[in-house]
Amino acid sequence: MHKTVVIDIVGLSANLIGAHTPFIKKYAGSRQVQTISPMLPAVTTAVQSTYITGKWPGEHGIVGNGWYDRTDCEIKFWKQSNKLVQAEKIWDRAKQVDPSFTTSKMFWWYNMYSSADYAVTPRPNYLADGRKMPDCYSHPATLRDELQKALGQFPLFSFWGPGANIKSTQWIADATIFTDKKYNPTLTLVYLPHLDYCLQKYGPDLSKISTHLNEIDKVVEQLVEYYAAKNTRIVLLSEYGITPVNNPIHINRLLREKGLLGIRIERGLELLDAGASRAFAVADHQVAHIYINDPSVAEQVKEIVSGLPGVALVLDREAQKAYHTDHERAGDMVLIADDKSWFTYYFWLNDAVAPDYARAVDIHKKPGYDPVELFMTSKARAGYKLLRKKAGFRYVMDVIPLDATLVKGSHGSTFTDSSFHPVLITDQPAGKNELLATDVYDIIWRQLTGEE
């Protein structure tokens, strides 16, 4: 097996490779550049799972970044157990061919309790007094301590939220090199999230993201030069491109107005009660899964969502087969937004009774994905909260606005212009210009084995 590294540059599309990414532009100029047709859903966990299994979401079960657990009657986002991916991983196949084969998973998702030899992933400490402390999880466990001793504490608050910046991506790159020097794995999978932040905040507006493009370009250069010096086969790719959006769709508010949502009031604030709802939506970027607990309302729900401005397609169970998303975890209906729209999780009709987690960065409590977490109501309010923290007082970091129109970029839909499609850059001859997401598995396999 040949030593190989797969560098996942999140959000990179062909239209972003240019003057502000001089290294990537030069590197790609002497190699094969292909685009990848967006799969459904074109979101982080689903795409990564397809890349490393060669299977569609309908087979591996990762139908989004989160879904409704029909047994627990809970909406669960950003789970981390690798056992959720219901298909053989590429490294398990490789070990059957070569028992000495080893894998390093650096921040790729579903990174806990996998059969990969080395792994690092975000994992905060949740303390008894309610505080969330930056930290990460690793296998072997000692690697976490070695990395944080050498590189400093993992910058969790730079990884997501209003403070997201290049520091977390740089830490991941440095940790990847540290791990490679220590263990020399055959296959390394490294996730560089930096462009995800600016592109969702601003869209592909070069006047606002040029600095961010230059920052990720330098990190990619660092990794490529390191691995090239070790005669490593290098794959650069992305999971999706991010398109400009201006139309947030409040799908749960619409279902609520039709009397289909179950709402619970606690301490004067409203909570979505999924198990008590007749039908509700799990919003995930430009995809929304509609789960129907009461079959008698199925036709009513279909009428509500069909023809809704911004919704490009409604997939029932049968139609989901053509898009390879027909899995028991998927919604009874799957909605796909057009390229200018995206779905919010918002279910309250009055901001005064929005749940307390709505104004905080709280990716596990929210019953859907919330890109508004990238914004802040005011630095003064955040500063006041931090002073309370330093003084030892209890506090809630409720600094996230409730204005979905702030978001200018999204992904997940298959209805995007080809200039926003994800890219793949390798030394291998291009078999075709536009790849399917499942083709990426075969390309990685050929890099590892040298097979044609």
Secondary structure by P-SEA (a helix, b strand, c coil): ccbbbbbbbcccccccccccaaaaaaaaccbbbbbbcccccccaaaaaaaaacccccccccccccccccccccccccccccccccccccaaaaaaaacccbbbbbcccccccccccccbbbbbbbbcccbbbbbbccccccaaaaaaaaacccccccccccccccaaaaaaaaaaaaaaaaaccccbbbbbbccaaaaaaaccccccccaaaaaaaaaaaaaaaaaaaaaccbbbbbbcbbbbbbccccaaaaaaaaaccbbbbbcccbbbbccccccccccccccbbbbbbccccaaaaaaaaacccccccccccaaaaaaacccccccccbbbbbcccccccccccccccccccccccccccccccccccccccccaaaaaaaaaaaaacccccccccccccccccccccccccccccccccccccccccccccccaaaaaaaaaacccc
